[in-house]
Amino acid sequence: MHDLVTKIIESRLPSTEVFRGLRKHRLALIGAGIILVLIFIAILAPFIAPHDPIEQNLEHRLLPPNAEYPLGTDNLGRCILSRLIHGTSVSLQIGVIVVGIAATTGVTLGLIAGYRGGLVDELIMRIVDVLLAFPGIILALAIAGILGPSLYNVMLALAVVGWTSYARVVRGSVLSVKEKEFVEAARALGAGEARIMFRHILPNVTAPVIVMATLGMAHVILAAAALSFLGLGAQPPTPEWGSMLNDGRAFMRTAPHLTIFPGLAIMVTVLAFNFLGDGLRDVLDPRLKGAAR
């Protein structure tokens, strides 16, 4: 009995080893540092923003960066710095919600498809194939267009598009893990299917999910900004980086700071999540450990 129980517990990468590996990955550390700063900015936005992000002052419209408005003002006299700070909270919330829904749905369906096989596997994977046949951003654009302009509709559209990648990756991992000895040992001990899938198999297929979720944050934030830029996402006066880019498009020559600063915010945030995702991939995937920078 003791031998059967010990077979159930598969060795996993200790968290200390993960942190030790990330310390050797300079870009991952930079990305993690930027993300921590962004999280603090999002949490403390109401306290650190110098002005109300939606308050209009037409007397101060299109001002360049100055002492009162460090990043200038937009065409309605609103403080760009304050809108960027509050926009950080909006963008991170979009990323967390969309990635959370997509990952939960994709991991659950991928687990079921890989473990059960047969008709269930065929049905789930054919749905995945149909959705993956369309470019993700185009499908999200179509869904958001049908549902109507709204930040919530954009999040729903991105979640509908995003779960397929998680399902396919998890299914592939489950197909290899479910034949291992610790799973057979769990069956021998009388564990049910649900317990085997979520207690024994799931913890052993989370490494690629963590990497995908981190990189997915970058993709979702960029895609949400793109849809908001097209007018399908956040609606005025919500301070969102993509909509700020759209608002400043008509003033690129006379007031380029309206687009430069939101663009930089999007770029830095996306790079940070990509750097961290690359570092986690190098640490969590033994085949790529030698590539850590």
LOFIGU-226490 format. One record per residue (C-alpha): residue in one letter; x, y, z; residue number from 1. Coordinates in nm, 2 decimals. Example, Ala and Ser with C-alpha at 12.3 -4.5 7.8 and 13.67 -1.06 7.14 Angstrom:
BEGIN
VEXTI type     c1     c2     c3 seq
VEXTI    A   1.23  -0.45   0.78   1
VEXTI    S   1.37  -0.11   0.71   2
END
This chain:
BEGIN
VEXTI type     c1     c2     c3 seq
VEXTI    M   0.00   0.00   0.00   1
VEXTI    H   0.28   0.24   0.09   2
VEXTI    D   0.44   0.18  -0.26   3
VEXTI    L   0.11   0.26  -0.43   4
VEXTI    V   0.07   0.58  -0.24   5
VEXTI    T   0.42   0.70  -0.31   6
VEXTI    K   0.37   0.64  -0.68   7
VEXTI    I   0.08   0.88  -0.68   8
VEXTI    I   0.31   1.17  -0.58   9
VEXTI    E   0.51   1.28  -0.88  10
VEXTI    S   0.81   1.50  -0.82  11
VEXTI    R   0.74   1.87  -0.91  12
VEXTI    L   0.96   2.17  -0.95  13
VEXTI    P   0.99   2.33  -0.61  14
VEXTI    S   0.89   2.70  -0.60  15
VEXTI    T   1.24   2.78  -0.46  16
VEXTI    E   1.39   2.64  -0.78  17
VEXTI    V   1.16   2.84  -0.99  18
VEXTI    F   1.26   3.16  -0.82  19
VEXTI    R   1.62   3.06  -0.84  20
VEXTI    G   1.59   3.00  -1.21  21
VEXTI    L   1.41   3.34  -1.26  22
VEXTI    R   1.69   3.52  -1.08  23
VEXTI    K   1.92   3.40  -1.36  24
VEXTI    H   1.68   3.53  -1.63  25
VEXTI    R   1.74   3.91  -1.64  26
VEXTI    L   1.46   4.00  -1.88  27
VEXTI    A   1.22   3.80  -1.66  28
VEXTI    L   1.32   3.99  -1.36  29
VEXTI    I   1.27   4.32  -1.54  30
VEXTI    G   0.93   4.20  -1.66  31
VEXTI    A   0.83   4.09  -1.31  32
VEXTI    G   0.95   4.43  -1.17  33
VEXTI    I   0.75   4.63  -1.42  34
VEXTI    I   0.44   4.41  -1.35  35
VEXTI    L   0.47   4.47  -0.98  36
VEXTI    V   0.49   4.84  -1.04  37
VEXTI    L   0.18   4.83  -1.26  38
VEXTI    I  -0.01   4.64  -1.00  39
VEXTI    F   0.07   4.89  -0.73  40
VEXTI    I  -0.03   5.17  -0.97  41
VEXTI    A  -0.36   5.00  -1.04  42
VEXTI    I  -0.43   4.95  -0.67  43
VEXTI    L  -0.33   5.30  -0.57  44
VEXTI    A  -0.47   5.48  -0.88  45
VEXTI    P  -0.73   5.69  -0.69  46
VEXTI    F  -0.46   5.82  -0.45  47
VEXTI    I  -0.16   5.88  -0.69  48
VEXTI    A  -0.35   6.03  -0.99  49
VEXTI    P  -0.30   6.41  -0.97  50
VEXTI    H  -0.64   6.49  -1.13  51
VEXTI    D  -0.98   6.34  -1.19  52
VEXTI    P  -0.94   6.13  -1.51  53
VEXTI    I  -1.27   6.22  -1.65  54
VEXTI    E  -1.29   6.59  -1.55  55
VEXTI    Q  -1.30   6.82  -1.85  56
VEXTI    N  -1.14   7.16  -1.86  57
VEXTI    L  -1.16   7.31  -2.21  58
VEXTI    E  -0.94   7.60  -2.11  59
VEXTI    H  -0.65   7.36  -2.07  60
VEXTI    R  -0.71   7.15  -2.38  61
VEXTI    L  -0.41   7.01  -2.57  62
VEXTI    L  -0.15   7.14  -2.33  63
VEXTI    P   0.20   7.00  -2.37  64
VEXTI    P   0.37   6.84  -2.07  65
VEXTI    N   0.41   7.09  -1.79  66
VEXTI    A   0.44   7.12  -1.41  67
VEXTI    E   0.06   7.09  -1.35  68
VEXTI    Y   0.00   6.82  -1.61  69
VEXTI    P   0.32   6.62  -1.64  70
VEXTI    L   0.21   6.44  -1.95  71
VEXTI    G  -0.01   6.72  -2.09  72
VEXTI    T  -0.38   6.72  -2.15  73
VEXTI    D  -0.61   6.58  -2.42  74
VEXTI    N  -0.86   6.76  -2.65  75
VEXTI    L  -1.11   6.79  -2.37  76
VEXTI    G  -0.86   6.92  -2.12  77
VEXTI    R  -0.83   6.60  -1.92  78
VEXTI    C  -0.50   6.50  -1.75  79
VEXTI    I  -0.33   6.23  -1.96  80
VEXTI    L  -0.12   6.11  -1.67  81
VEXTI    S  -0.43   6.06  -1.45  82
VEXTI    R  -0.60   5.88  -1.74  83
VEXTI    L  -0.30   5.65  -1.79  84
VEXTI    I  -0.28   5.57  -1.42  85
VEXTI    H  -0.65   5.47  -1.41  86
VEXTI    G  -0.62   5.30  -1.75  87
VEXTI    T  -0.36   5.07  -1.59  88
VEXTI    S  -0.63   4.93  -1.36  89
VEXTI    V  -0.87   4.89  -1.65  90
VEXTI    S  -0.62   4.70  -1.87  91
VEXTI    L  -0.50   4.47  -1.59  92
VEXTI    Q  -0.86   4.39  -1.50  93
VEXTI    I  -0.93   4.30  -1.86  94
VEXTI    G  -0.63   4.07  -1.87  95
VEXTI    V  -0.70   3.89  -1.55  96
VEXTI    I  -1.07   3.84  -1.62  97
VEXTI    V  -1.02   3.72  -1.98  98
VEXTI    V  -0.73   3.50  -1.90  99
VEXTI    G  -0.90   3.36  -1.59 100
VEXTI    I  -1.22   3.27  -1.79 101
VEXTI    A  -1.03   3.13  -2.09 102
VEXTI    A  -0.78   2.93  -1.88 103
VEXTI    T  -1.05   2.78  -1.66 104
VEXTI    T  -1.27   2.68  -1.95 105
VEXTI    G  -0.98   2.55  -2.17 106
VEXTI    V  -0.81   2.36  -1.89 107
VEXTI    T  -1.14   2.19  -1.78 108
VEXTI    L  -1.24   2.09  -2.13 109
VEXTI    G  -0.89   1.99  -2.22 110
VEXTI    L  -0.87   1.76  -1.91 111
VEXTI    I  -1.20   1.60  -2.00 112
VEXTI    A  -1.11   1.55  -2.36 113
VEXTI    G  -0.77   1.40  -2.29 114
VEXTI    Y  -0.88   1.18  -2.01 115
VEXTI    R  -1.21   1.05  -2.14 116
VEXTI    G  -1.12   1.03  -2.51 117
VEXTI    G  -1.37   0.88  -2.76 118
VEXTI    L  -1.67   1.08  -2.87 119
VEXTI    V  -1.62   1.34  -2.59 120
VEXTI    D  -1.27   1.41  -2.72 121
VEXTI    E  -1.38   1.43  -3.08 122
VEXTI    L  -1.66   1.67  -3.00 123
VEXTI    I  -1.45   1.91  -2.79 124
VEXTI    M  -1.15   1.90  -3.03 125
VEXTI    R  -1.37   1.96  -3.34 126
VEXTI    I  -1.51   2.27  -3.17 127
VEXTI    V  -1.15   2.38  -3.10 128
VEXTI    D  -1.06   2.32  -3.47 129
VEXTI    V  -1.35   2.53  -3.59 130
VEXTI    L  -1.26   2.82  -3.37 131
VEXTI    L  -0.89   2.80  -3.45 132
VEXTI    A  -0.97   2.80  -3.82 133
VEXTI    F  -1.04   3.18  -3.79 134
VEXTI    P  -0.77   3.44  -3.70 135
VEXTI    G  -0.83   3.51  -3.33 136
VEXTI    I  -0.85   3.89  -3.35 137
VEXTI    I  -1.08   3.87  -3.65 138
VEXTI    L  -1.32   3.63  -3.47 139
VEXTI    A  -1.31   3.85  -3.16 140
VEXTI    L  -1.38   4.16  -3.38 141
VEXTI    A  -1.68   3.98  -3.53 142
VEXTI    I  -1.82   3.87  -3.19 143
VEXTI    A  -1.77   4.21  -3.03 144
VEXTI    G  -1.93   4.38  -3.34 145
VEXTI    I  -2.23   4.15  -3.31 146
VEXTI    L  -2.27   4.20  -2.93 147
VEXTI    G  -2.22   4.58  -2.96 148
VEXTI    P  -1.96   4.83  -2.83 149
VEXTI    S  -1.89   4.75  -2.46 150
VEXTI    L  -1.59   4.66  -2.25 151
VEXTI    Y  -1.77   4.36  -2.11 152
VEXTI    N  -1.85   4.24  -2.46 153
VEXTI    V  -1.49   4.27  -2.56 154
VEXTI    M  -1.38   4.06  -2.26 155
VEXTI    L  -1.64   3.80  -2.35 156
VEXTI    A  -1.53   3.79  -2.71 157
VEXTI    L  -1.16   3.75  -2.62 158
VEXTI    A  -1.25   3.48  -2.37 159
VEXTI    V  -1.45   3.29  -2.63 160
VEXTI    V  -1.15   3.30  -2.87 161
VEXTI    G  -0.88   3.24  -2.61 162
VEXTI    W  -0.99   2.91  -2.44 163
VEXTI    T  -0.91   2.69  -2.74 164
VEXTI    S  -0.53   2.72  -2.70 165
VEXTI    Y  -0.55   2.61  -2.34 166
VEXTI    A  -0.77   2.32  -2.43 167
VEXTI    R  -0.54   2.19  -2.70 168
VEXTI    V  -0.22   2.22  -2.49 169
VEXTI    V  -0.38   2.06  -2.18 170
VEXTI    R  -0.53   1.77  -2.38 171
VEXTI    G  -0.19   1.69  -2.53 172
VEXTI    S  -0.03   1.69  -2.19 173
VEXTI    V  -0.31   1.48  -2.04 174
VEXTI    L  -0.27   1.21  -2.31 175
VEXTI    S   0.09   1.15  -2.19 176
VEXTI    V   0.04   1.19  -1.82 177
VEXTI    K  -0.27   0.97  -1.78 178
VEXTI    E  -0.07   0.66  -1.87 179
VEXTI    K   0.20   0.71  -1.60 180
VEXTI    E   0.23   0.49  -1.30 181
VEXTI    F   0.10   0.73  -1.04 182
VEXTI    V  -0.23   0.76  -1.23 183
VEXTI    E  -0.25   0.38  -1.24 184
VEXTI    A  -0.18   0.37  -0.87 185
VEXTI    A  -0.46   0.62  -0.80 186
VEXTI    R  -0.70   0.40  -1.00 187
VEXTI    A  -0.58   0.09  -0.81 188
VEXTI    L  -0.66   0.28  -0.48 189
VEXTI    G  -1.02   0.33  -0.61 190
VEXTI    A  -1.00   0.70  -0.69 191
VEXTI    G  -1.28   0.83  -0.91 192
VEXTI    E  -1.24   0.99  -1.25 193
VEXTI    A  -1.29   1.35  -1.12 194
VEXTI    R  -1.04   1.30  -0.84 195
VEXTI    I  -0.78   1.15  -1.07 196
VEXTI    M  -0.82   1.43  -1.33 197
VEXTI    F  -0.82   1.73  -1.09 198
VEXTI    R  -0.61   1.59  -0.80 199
VEXTI    H  -0.35   1.39  -0.97 200
VEXTI    I  -0.33   1.48  -1.34 201
VEXTI    L  -0.40   1.86  -1.33 202
VEXTI    P  -0.11   1.95  -1.10 203
VEXTI    N   0.12   1.78  -1.35 204
VEXTI    V   0.01   1.97  -1.65 205
VEXTI    T   0.00   2.32  -1.51 206
VEXTI    A   0.35   2.43  -1.62 207
VEXTI    P   0.25   2.51  -1.98 208
VEXTI    V  -0.07   2.66  -1.86 209
VEXTI    I   0.12   2.91  -1.63 210
VEXTI    V   0.34   3.01  -1.93 211
VEXTI    M   0.04   3.04  -2.16 212
VEXTI    A  -0.15   3.25  -1.91 213
VEXTI    T   0.14   3.49  -1.86 214
VEXTI    L   0.19   3.53  -2.23 215
VEXTI    G  -0.18   3.54  -2.27 216
VEXTI    M  -0.20   3.85  -2.05 217
VEXTI    A   0.01   4.04  -2.30 218
VEXTI    H  -0.20   3.92  -2.59 219
VEXTI    V  -0.53   4.01  -2.42 220
VEXTI    I  -0.42   4.36  -2.32 221
VEXTI    L  -0.30   4.43  -2.67 222
VEXTI    A  -0.61   4.28  -2.83 223
VEXTI    A  -0.84   4.48  -2.60 224
VEXTI    A  -0.66   4.80  -2.67 225
VEXTI    A  -0.69   4.73  -3.05 226
VEXTI    L  -1.07   4.67  -3.02 227
VEXTI    S  -1.11   4.98  -2.80 228
VEXTI    F  -0.91   5.17  -3.06 229
VEXTI    L  -1.17   5.06  -3.32 230
VEXTI    G  -1.45   5.18  -3.10 231
VEXTI    L  -1.57   4.84  -2.99 232
VEXTI    G  -1.43   4.83  -2.64 233
VEXTI    A  -1.42   5.08  -2.36 234
VEXTI    Q  -1.66   5.37  -2.42 235
VEXTI    P  -1.61   5.74  -2.32 236
VEXTI    P  -1.53   5.86  -2.07 237
VEXTI    T  -1.36   5.54  -1.94 238
VEXTI    P  -0.98   5.59  -1.93 239
VEXTI    E  -0.86   5.29  -2.14 240
VEXTI    W  -0.53   5.30  -2.33 241
VEXTI    G  -0.67   5.19  -2.67 242
VEXTI    S  -0.95   5.44  -2.66 243
VEXTI    M  -0.70   5.71  -2.56 244
VEXTI    L  -0.50   5.62  -2.88 245
VEXTI    N  -0.82   5.66  -3.08 246
VEXTI    D  -0.90   6.00  -2.92 247
VEXTI    G  -0.55   6.13  -3.00 248
VEXTI    R  -0.54   6.00  -3.36 249
VEXTI    A  -0.68   6.33  -3.50 250
VEXTI    F  -0.41   6.53  -3.32 251
VEXTI    M  -0.10   6.34  -3.40 252
VEXTI    R   0.07   6.64  -3.57 253
VEXTI    T  -0.04   6.91  -3.34 254
VEXTI    A  -0.03   6.72  -3.01 255
VEXTI    P   0.16   6.39  -3.05 256
VEXTI    H   0.18   6.34  -2.68 257
VEXTI    L  -0.19   6.22  -2.69 258
VEXTI    T  -0.08   5.90  -2.87 259
VEXTI    I   0.28   5.87  -2.76 260
VEXTI    F   0.22   5.81  -2.39 261
VEXTI    P  -0.07   5.56  -2.42 262
VEXTI    G   0.13   5.38  -2.69 263
VEXTI    L   0.43   5.36  -2.46 264
VEXTI    A   0.21   5.23  -2.18 265
VEXTI    I   0.07   4.95  -2.40 266
VEXTI    M   0.42   4.86  -2.53 267
VEXTI    V   0.59   4.85  -2.19 268
VEXTI    T   0.31   4.64  -2.04 269
VEXTI    V   0.30   4.39  -2.32 270
VEXTI    L   0.69   4.36  -2.31 271
VEXTI    A   0.68   4.30  -1.94 272
VEXTI    F   0.44   4.01  -1.96 273
VEXTI    N   0.63   3.86  -2.26 274
VEXTI    F   0.96   3.88  -2.07 275
VEXTI    L   0.81   3.71  -1.77 276
VEXTI    G   0.64   3.45  -1.98 277
VEXTI    D   0.97   3.37  -2.16 278
VEXTI    G   1.15   3.34  -1.83 279
VEXTI    L   0.88   3.10  -1.68 280
VEXTI    R   0.89   2.89  -2.00 281
VEXTI    D   1.27   2.85  -1.97 282
VEXTI    V   1.24   2.76  -1.60 283
VEXTI    L   0.94   2.53  -1.61 284
VEXTI    D   1.03   2.35  -1.94 285
VEXTI    P   1.34   2.13  -1.87 286
VEXTI    R   1.42   2.12  -2.24 287
VEXTI    L   1.47   2.50  -2.25 288
VEXTI    K   1.66   2.55  -1.92 289
VEXTI    G   1.98   2.60  -2.11 290
VEXTI    A   1.83   2.90  -2.29 291
VEXTI    A   1.78   3.10  -1.97 292
VEXTI    R   1.94   3.44  -2.01 293
END
